[in-house]
């Protein structure tokens, strides 16, 4: 796998977030339309992500997709109309805890808060492409979204967020508690706010930069 790109200064990150190429990649991503929640869940998490879950008595992809599709379908009316960041954060937290509990029951193994939140946030990122959302709902949803925390998004801010104590080689497993997760989300949101872009643009940028597509 390509190495994460580590941003060397806050001004460098903010400039990259503002760059027209970053905005175009984000626009292209969110301009795609997906007709069903089942498709959203399938497209949101790539097969390489499931490789982190080995030697389970069930297929990790099938287990995750079945639960997530059902959970999101049941919560869509309030989810699609959310406006407050606190409500959205509570939704992601509750959903992560529910997923971790379900995973433990079905696989007899621990998913962990960080990995559970990452997978959910990948799906929620793609959910903004659901064709049944209105333009206003889609815009609101994009601005509410959290960052899927993985090696690219975590390591990207290692040098500009020293208080987060990010070790070399950190992956999604590094995020172990809701409080730790919250601190990362808040810090990235502050960088994005300075750039005047949705926080989710950082995820798009970090992945893009980590794969040598420099703005």
N, C-alpha and C positions, 0 to 999 in steps of 0.2 A: 504494500500500500504506500502511496506517496506520503511524505512527511508533512505534518501541519505547518502552515506558515505562521511564524511568530512576529507579531507587529512590534516594532522597536520603539514606538512612541505613540502617545495619544493623538498627536496631531496627524501622524501618518495614518492611523486607523480612521480618524474622522474624514480625512481627505479621500481615502479609499471608499468609505461609505457614501460620500457625496458624488463620487465619480459617475459620469454618465453611463459607463459600461456596467457598473454595479446595478444602477437603476434599470437599465435595459434588460439585464438578465432576470432581475426580480419581476419586472413587468411581463416578460415572456413566460416566466413560470406561472404567475397568477392569472394570466390571460387564458391559459388552457381550461377547458371545461370538461368535467367528469360527471356522468349522469347518475351514478348510484354511490351510496356509501360503501358498498362492498368493493367497488372499484377504487374508491379513495383509500381504503384500508390496504388493499393489495398493492397499489402503486406507491403508497406513502413510505413503506418500509421495504428496502431492497433485500434480496436474498443473502447478500454478504453480511448484513446485520444479524441475521439469525444464526450465523456460524459461531457467534459468541456463546450460544447455548448448545452444549454438547452432551451426549450420552443421556438423553432424557427418554422416559418411557412413552412419550408422545411426540408428534412432530411440532416443533416450536412455532413454525409459521402458521399451521392450521389452528393450533391452540390460541395464539394471539389474535388471529383474524376473526375467529368465531366470537370470541369475547368482545373484542373492540367494536366490531360491526353492531352487535346487539346493544352495547352500552351507548354508543353514539346515536343510534337510531332512537333510543328511548329518551335521550336528552336533547335532541335537535331543536324542538320549538324554543325552549329558553336559551339554548346555546347560541343559536343563530341571531338572537335579538339582544345579546349582552352588550352593554356599553361601558361598564365599570371594570377597571383593571383588577380591583379587589375581588369581584365576583368571578372573573375569569381565572384568577390565581387559585381561588378556592375550588373551582371546578377541576382544574388540572390536578391539584393536590388530592382531592377526594377520589378522582378517577385513578390516579397512580396507586393509592392505597388499596383500592378495590382490585386493581389488576394484580398487584403483588400478592394479595390474599388468594385470588383465583389461581394464579400461577403456582403457588405453593401447594394448593389442593390437587391440581391436575398433574403437576410434574414431580411433586415431592422434592422440590429444590427451591432455593431462594433466588428470585430475580433481582432483588435489591431496588431501592428507591431510585437511584440514578439511572439504571438501565430501563426501569419501567417508565420513568418520566421521559426519557429520550425517545423511546418507541412511540409513546402517545403523542409527543410533540411533533414527531415526523408525520403522523397521521393527521393531526390537527392543522399542520402547515398545508397539507394537500387538501384538506377539507375546504379551504378557502376557494378552491376551484369547483366546488359542487355547483352544478348548473342551476339548481333551484334557488340559490341565494339571490337576493336582489343586489343591485349595485351598491346600495347603501350598506346592506348587511355585510357584503364582501369587504368593503373598505374598513368598516368597523372591526371586522374579524381579523383582518391583516394587522391592524394596529395593536390589537390585544395579544397577539400570539407570543408565546415564549420560545426561547432558543432550545433546540435539541442539543443537549450538552454531550459532546463526544470529544475525541482527541483533537479535532480541528478547531472547534469552538472554544474548548478549554485552553489548549496550548496557545491559541492565538493571542490571548491577553496575559500570558504568563509574565511578560516583562513590564506591562503597564498597569498591573494590578498586584503589586507585591504583597499586599495585606491578605490576599487570598491563598498565599503559600502553595502555589501550584508546582508539584514536583515534575521533573522531566518524565516524559512518557505517559502522562495522565490520560486516561480514557474515561468512558461513561461510568465505569465502576468507581471512579474517584469520588463521585457525588454520592454520599451515603445517607444524608439526613435532609429533611425538608428545610431546615435552617440554612444549611450549606447551599442547597439548590436556590433558595431565595436570594442569598447574597450574590451569587453569580448572575441571576436574572436581573437583579437591580443594578449591578455594575454595568452590564452590557446595555441595559436600557438607557443608562445615563450617557454612555458614549453615543448611542444612536440618537438620543434627544439633541445632543450638541450638533450632530450632523443633520438634524431635522429629517430623519427617515424612520420608518418603522423598525423596531428592534430586530424583527425577523430578517431584515436585510443583512444583518451581521452573519447569520447562518449561511446565507447565499454567498456572501463575500468570503467567509473563512473557507468554505468548501472550494470555491473557485480559485482562491489564492493558493490553497494547499495542493491544487492540481495544476499549478504553474500557468494559470490564466490570469496574468497580472493586468490590472486596469491601467 
